[in-house]
């Protein structure tokens, strides 16, 4: 790590300091490291995550954090209420907190598993939710919309999952067992990790049994699907429950 001259005095210990007698290890915030903001230890975890969380809290302020929490809980309960039409909540009585949790009781007799259902979500343009966790819920499906999604996006997500649930109950197991359909290699000149175009998506899913360019594809909205992002860390490879959805930019 390289720090500017102005920031260097505040770097966390331990420091390796070069002096007249050679190299010296300064393990605490004292002597040359008197202005260091503390000592780093292995159990402190990844420093970047702490900085990110701190910046997020500072940007929102006390009233903003309260609004964020209320929005996250409201969104999760909205999803629980809508998906309960076809899926079985793990704890149906009372509201949930910031995550909507479903079990696989509604899939009994369909030949479709939680994993099959999650993979089919990919063909609809959505990143799968957290699966099989918590372990005390059989075939758990844990959906965390967070505070970032509008009602329109929540409805689009719910409509896609309700249609998938109806297909599973109707006996269309083939649709799930082959999911996700292979994504073709990106054409020359385009980022292989970038979003598919409408033509790409139509070619990939349009001819499958019961196939359609449907909810989650974003084609009805006149834009190409966005890469799947984790709703917490914003990475493209973590299983969460939302993708292809625009993110709110900047503090509230």
FENGIMO-V797126 format. One line per field, one symbol per residue. ss: DSSP state (H for helix, E for strand, L for the rest). psi: psi as a letter, one per 20 degrees, with the letter a starting at -180 (. if undefined). burial: 1 if it has 16 or more other ideal C-beta (glycine too) atoms within 10 Angstrom, else 0. A space follows every 10 residues. Layout:
BEGIN
ss = ???
psi = ???
burial = ???
END
This chain:
BEGIN
ss = LLLLHHHHLL LLELEEEEEL LEEEEELLLL HHHLLLLLEL LHHHLLHHHH HHHHHHHHHH HHHHHHHHHH HHHHHHHHHH HHHLLLLLEL LLLLLLLLLE EELLHHHLLL LLLHHHHHHH HHHLLLLLEE ELLLLLLLLL EEELLLLLLL HHHHHHHHHH HHHHHHHHHL LLHHHHHLLL LLLLLLLLLL LLLLLLLHHH HHHHHLLLLL LLLLLLLLHH HLLLLLLLLL LLLLLLLLLE LLLLLLLLLL LL
psi = ppqrhhhgij qqrqqoppah jbppooirmr chkhjqjapp rhiibohhhg gggghgghhh rghhhggggg gggggghggg ggiihhqoqh nhprrrcjpp pqajhiipii jprggggghh hgiijqpqrp qkpqhippkq oopniaiipr hghggggggg hghgghgghi jlhhhhhiqq qppqqpqpiq phjrqqrggg gghgihjqpj qqnbqiiihi jkqqqqqpqp igijrjjppe iqakpqqppr r.
burial = 0000000000 0110100000 0000010010 0010010000 0000000000 0000000001 0001100100 1111111111 0110011111 0000010111 1111011001 0111011111 1111111111 1100001011 1111111110 0011011101 1111101100 0100110010 0000000000 0000110101 1101100000 0011111110 0001110111 1000000001 1111100000 00
END
